[in-house]
């Protein structure tokens, strides 16, 4: 009987590890919204990372998190770091890695707590008309083996996508008020 239990435990432990060998490690998602403001006005607002206090769900989860900044906001190299006692916010830093004025901003993210990880994000603005702008917010990352097994059980598309959609909705309210 003990032998059967040990074999069962070995199968339960090894099966996810084997499945993880054949599971994707990368994931990405993008959401978009139309904002009733001209493209340059929208871009000038989103390129300032300090403005995320007013629309990013993640930043708004802990308004009391400790924040530090390096560089000039809205320029390549600007870094915004956060440190929160809220385990859902944790600790990390985002840095502007590229800007195409009026069109695109790229960010490098480094999550430190509760888990160490890196990701890329971007925000793109496209004119729909003279008074309307489409904003696309994208995110991509990867999970190393064997943690990539969690991608099978966690719906990152829904989980992160809902947060980004909420942030875009907040951005729309903020800019259109």
Helices and strands as residue ranges (DSSP letters): H 2-21, E 26-35, H 39-46, G 49-54, H 57-60, E 66-70, E 79-83, E 91-100, E 104-113, E 117-129, E 132-142, G 147-149, H 150-153, H 156-176
